[in-house]
C-alpha cells in the first residue's frame, strides 16, 4: 500500500461495514476523500486540483480497491467524471472546482434530450447508475440535441448529435433504486431532470481539451476500461489474502488430509501467479501507451487495442481466480457480515459493468 498510509487503511476498513449499512460512504470516509482530493484527481492545478496523471491514478485506485471496493468504485467513477474538467468552459470550471467538496456523478448513457432555447438548452431525461449520487455536487448527463421545435439535430452522417451537460445538484431528482448485493455503499442511484434550463456554457464535448495540460487527450474508452479493471484487480488481491486465513480457520479444517491442504496451497499459489502475471502485462501495455501519448503525441492503434484487451482480461482473470478459491473459504465467505463476503460481493457487482463484459 505505497500510496495509502496505515491511518487511512485502518479508518476505511473500520468504517466499511458502516458505509454498507448506510448505503453510502460514511462521513468519515468522505472526509478522507475530500482531504486527499480523491474526487478531484484529474482536475488541473489551474482549477485548484492536484492535477494527477493517469499512471499514478490507476495505481491509487488499485490500492483503494484492495482496502474497500465501494470506496474505490465511488472514487473511480466520481473522479473519472471529474476528468471532464479538461473540456469545460474555463469560467465554469473555476466556479465548480472552488468547492472543497465538489464531486461529479453521472452516467455514460444517452438518457435525455437537450432542446435549444434562446439562452442555452432545456434538459429532460433519466439516467441510471450514478455512483456517489447521494453526496455529489455536480451531475454529468449525455443528451441528444434538439432544435427549437424539438426535432433531433443530425450530424453529417445523419446521426443524432450527442453532447454532455453539467447539472447542479438542485437541478436533479435522485431516484432511490440501488438495491444490489455488492458495492452497496456507492449509492449508485438513478436521477431525473425535468425541464431544467441550462446556459450554453454548461455543455461540452470530450476529447476537445480546453486546458493546456497533458493527458486529457488520452482516449476516453481506454481511460474508462483501465480504471474499471484496476478496481477488480485490487478487490481480487484482497480476496486472495483473506482466503488463506479463511481456509485455515474454517470449522471443518481438521478433517482435511495433508495432501488436501497442499492442493489448496498450490491452487492459491497458481491464482496469485495468474493475477501477478496479467497485472504486469496490463501495466506494461498501459505505460507504453501513456509514454507514446506524452512523448510522441499519438498512440499506435494496435497498442490501444492491446490496452483494451488486457483491461478486459485483467477484470475477467480477477473474477476467475476469486471464484476458483471461493469454495475453500467455507461458510464464512457466504456470511454477509464478513469482510471476505463483502469483497466477493463487490467484485461480482463490479464485474457486471457492460464495458468489461466481453
ZIKASUL-V453463 format. One record per pair of residues at least 4 apart in sequence whose C-alpha atoms are under 8 Angstrom apart, sorted by sequence separation. I is the first residue (numbers start at 1). J is the second residue. If there is no record, write none. Layout:
I_J, I_J
This chain:
1_5, 4_8, 5_9, 6_10, 7_11, 8_12, 9_13, 10_14, 11_15, 12_16, 13_17, 15_19, 16_20, 17_21, 18_22, 19_23, 20_24, 22_26, 25_29, 26_30, 27_31, 28_32, 29_33, 30_34, 31_35, 32_36, 33_37, 34_38, 37_41, 43_47, 44_48, 45_49, 52_56, 53_57, 54_58, 55_59, 56_60, 57_61, 58_62, 59_63, 60_64, 61_65, 62_66, 63_67, 64_68, 65_69, 68_72, 69_73, 70_74, 71_75, 72_76, 73_77, 74_78, 75_79, 76_80, 77_81, 78_82, 79_83, 80_84, 84_88, 88_92, 89_93, 90_94, 91_95, 92_96, 93_97, 94_98, 95_99, 98_102, 116_120, 117_121, 132_136, 146_150, 147_151, 154_158, 155_159, 167_171, 168_172, 180_184, 198_202, 218_222, 219_223, 220_224, 221_225, 222_226, 223_227, 224_228, 225_229, 226_230, 227_231, 228_232, 229_233, 230_234, 231_235, 232_236, 233_237, 234_238, 235_239, 236_240, 237_241, 238_242, 239_243, 240_244, 241_245, 242_246, 243_247, 244_248, 245_249, 246_250, 249_253, 252_256, 256_260, 257_261, 258_262, 259_263, 260_264, 261_265, 262_266, 263_267, 264_268, 265_269, 266_270, 267_271, 268_272, 269_273, 270_274, 271_275, 272_276, 273_277, 274_278, 275_279, 276_280, 277_281, 278_282, 279_283, 280_284, 281_285, 282_286, 283_287, 284_288, 285_289, 286_290, 287_291, 288_292, 289_293, 290_294, 291_295, 292_296, 293_297, 294_298, 299_303, 300_304, 301_305, 302_306, 303_307, 304_308, 305_309, 306_310, 307_311, 308_312, 309_313, 310_314, 311_315, 312_316, 313_317, 314_318, 315_319, 316_320, 317_321, 318_322, 319_323, 320_324, 321_325, 322_326, 323_327, 325_329, 326_330, 329_333, 330_334, 331_335, 337_341, 338_342, 339_343, 340_344, 341_345, 342_346, 343_347, 344_348, 345_349, 346_350, 347_351, 348_352, 349_353, 352_356, 353_357, 4_9, 19_24, 20_25, 25_30, 33_38, 34_39, 43_48, 44_49, 45_50, 52_57, 64_69, 65_70, 75_80, 88_93, 97_102, 116_121, 117_122, 146_151, 147_152, 154_159, 155_160, 167_172, 179_184, 218_223, 248_253, 256_261, 291_296, 292_297, 293_298, 299_304, 333_338, 336_341, 337_342, 351_356, 352_357, 19_25, 33_39, 43_49, 44_50, 45_51, 65_71, 96_102, 115_121, 116_122, 146_152, 147_153, 154_160, 155_161, 178_184, 247_253, 292_298, 293_299, 332_338, 335_341, 336_342, 351_357, 19_26, 42_49, 43_50, 44_51, 64_71, 65_72, 114_121, 115_122, 145_152, 146_153, 153_160, 154_161, 209_216, 292_299, 326_333, 333_340, 334_341, 18_26, 41_49, 42_50, 43_51, 44_52, 64_72, 65_73, 85_93, 114_122, 115_123, 144_152, 145_153, 152_160, 153_161, 209_217, 292_300, 332_340, 333_341, 16_25, 40_49, 41_50, 42_51, 43_52, 114_123, 144_153, 152_161, 178_187, 207_216, 208_217, 290_299, 332_341, 16_26, 40_50, 41_51, 42_52, 62_72, 113_123, 114_124, 178_188, 207_217, 289_299, 15_26, 40_51, 41_52, 42_53, 61_72, 112_123, 113_124, 178_189, 207_218, 289_300, 333_344, 37_49, 41_53, 42_54, 112_124, 113_125, 177_189, 178_190, 207_219, 15_28, 37_50, 112_125, 176_189, 177_190, 207_220, 15_29, 61_75, 111_125, 112_126, 127_141, 175_189, 176_190, 206_220, 289_303, 61_76, 111_126, 112_127, 145_160, 174_189, 175_190, 289_304, 41_57, 111_127, 144_160, 145_161, 174_190, 175_191, 11_28, 12_29, 110_127, 144_161, 145_162, 174_191, 175_192, 11_29, 109_127, 125_143, 144_162, 145_163, 173_191, 174_192, 285_303, 289_307, 143_162, 144_163, 172_191, 173_192, 107_127, 123_143, 142_162, 143_163, 172_192, 173_193, 82_103, 106_127, 107_128, 142_163, 143_164, 172_193, 285_306, 286_307, 82_104, 107_129, 142_164, 143_165, 171_193, 172_194, 285_307, 322_344, 81_104, 106_129, 107_130, 141_164, 142_165, 8_32, 79_103, 81_105, 106_130, 140_164, 141_165, 244_268, 78_103, 79_104, 81_106, 105_130, 106_131, 140_165, 141_166, 171_196, 282_307, 285_310, 78_104, 105_131, 140_166, 141_167, 78_105, 105_132, 106_133, 139_166, 140_167, 77_105, 78_106, 105_133, 138_166, 139_167, 240_268, 282_310, 319_347, 112_141, 114_143, 116_145, 138_167, 139_168, 281_310, 282_311, 319_348, 111_141, 112_142, 113_143, 114_144, 115_145, 116_146, 138_168, 139_169, 105_136, 110_141, 111_142, 112_143, 113_144, 114_145, 115_146, 116_147, 117_148, 137_168, 138_169, 167_198, 103_135, 104_136, 105_137, 109_141, 110_142, 111_143, 112_144, 113_145, 114_146, 115_147, 116_148, 137_169, 240_272, 278_310, 282_314, 319_351, 103_136, 104_137, 105_138, 106_139, 107_140, 108_141, 109_142, 110_143, 113_146, 115_148, 136_169, 139_172, 102_136, 103_137, 104_138, 105_139, 106_140, 107_141, 108_142, 110_144, 115_149, 102_137, 103_138, 104_139, 105_140, 106_141, 107_142, 115_150, 167_202, 278_313, 279_314, 316_351, 39_75, 101_137, 102_138, 104_140, 166_202, 278_314, 315_351, 38_75, 42_79, 165_202, 166_203, 41_79, 42_80, 165_203, 237_275, 39_78, 40_79, 43_82, 164_203, 165_204, 275_314, 278_317, 39_79, 42_82, 43_83, 134_174, 163_203, 164_204, 38_79, 41_82, 42_83, 44_85, 133_174, 163_204, 164_205, 315_356, 29_71, 33_75, 40_82, 41_83, 43_85, 44_86, 163_205, 233_275, 275_317, 39_82, 42_85, 43_86, 274_317, 275_318, 312_356, 25_70, 311_356, 312_357, 25_71, 47_93, 48_94, 233_279, 275_321, 312_358, 47_94, 274_321, 49_97, 48_97, 129_178, 47_97, 48_98, 271_321, 47_98, 16_68, 110_162, 78_131, 134_187, 13_67, 77_131, 78_132, 132_186, 133_187, 12_67, 13_68, 131_186, 132_187, 133_188, 134_189, 12_68, 131_187, 132_188, 133_189, 3_60, 74_131, 130_187, 131_188, 132_189, 133_190, 268_325, 9_67, 73_131, 74_132, 130_188, 131_189, 267_325, 4_63, 81_140, 129_188, 130_189, 3_63, 4_64, 128_188, 129_189, 130_190, 128_189, 129_190, 130_191, 1_63, 40_102, 128_190, 39_102, 40_103, 127_190, 128_191, 39_103, 126_190, 127_191, 264_328, 39_104, 126_191, 127_192, 34_100, 126_192, 34_101, 125_192, 126_193, 124_192, 125_193, 124_193, 125_194, 123_193, 124_194, 123_194, 124_195, 123_195, 124_196, 218_290, 122_195, 123_196, 122_196, 123_197, 122_197, 123_198, 218_293, 121_197, 122_198, 120_197, 121_198, 120_198, 121_199, 215_293, 119_198, 120_199, 121_200, 215_294, 250_329, 119_199, 120_200, 214_294, 250_330, 119_200, 120_201, 226_307, 233_314, 247_328, 250_331, 222_304, 226_308, 229_311, 232_314, 233_315, 236_318, 240_322, 243_325, 246_328, 247_329, 250_332, 225_308, 229_312, 232_315, 236_319, 239_322, 243_326, 246_329, 247_330, 230_314, 246_330, 222_307, 226_311, 229_314, 230_315, 233_318, 236_321, 240_325, 243_328, 244_329, 222_308, 225_311, 229_315, 232_318, 236_322, 243_329, 246_332, 225_312, 232_319, 246_333, 243_340, 242_340, 239_340, 239_343, 238_343, 239_344, 236_343, 24_132, 235_343, 92_201, 235_344, 24_134, 73_183, 92_202, 235_346, 236_347, 74_186, 89_201, 235_347, 70_183, 73_186, 88_201, 89_202, 69_183, 70_184, 71_185, 88_202, 70_185, 71_186, 88_203, 89_204, 232_347, 70_186, 88_204, 87_204, 87_205, 232_350, 87_206, 231_350, 232_351, 87_207, 90_210, 87_208, 89_210, 84_206, 87_209, 88_210, 86_209, 87_210, 86_210, 87_211, 86_211, 229_356, 86_216, 225_355, 225_356, 83_216, 80_224, 76_227, 76_228, 73_228, 73_231, 72_231, 24_184, 25_185, 182_342, 23_184, 24_185, 25_186, 54_215, 23_185, 24_186, 25_187, 53_215, 69_231, 183_345, 184_346, 22_185, 23_186, 24_187, 182_345, 183_346, 20_184, 21_185, 23_187, 181_345, 182_346, 20_185, 65_230, 181_346, 182_347, 19_185, 61_227, 65_231, 69_235, 182_348, 183_349, 64_231, 65_232, 67_234, 68_235, 182_349, 183_350, 58_226, 62_230, 65_233, 66_234, 67_235, 181_349, 182_350, 44_213, 54_223, 58_227, 61_230, 62_231, 65_234, 66_235, 180_349, 61_231, 64_234, 65_235, 66_236, 59_230, 62_233, 63_234, 66_237, 67_238, 58_230, 62_234, 66_238, 61_234, 55_287, 55_290, 69_343, 68_343, 70_346, 69_346, 69_347, 17_337
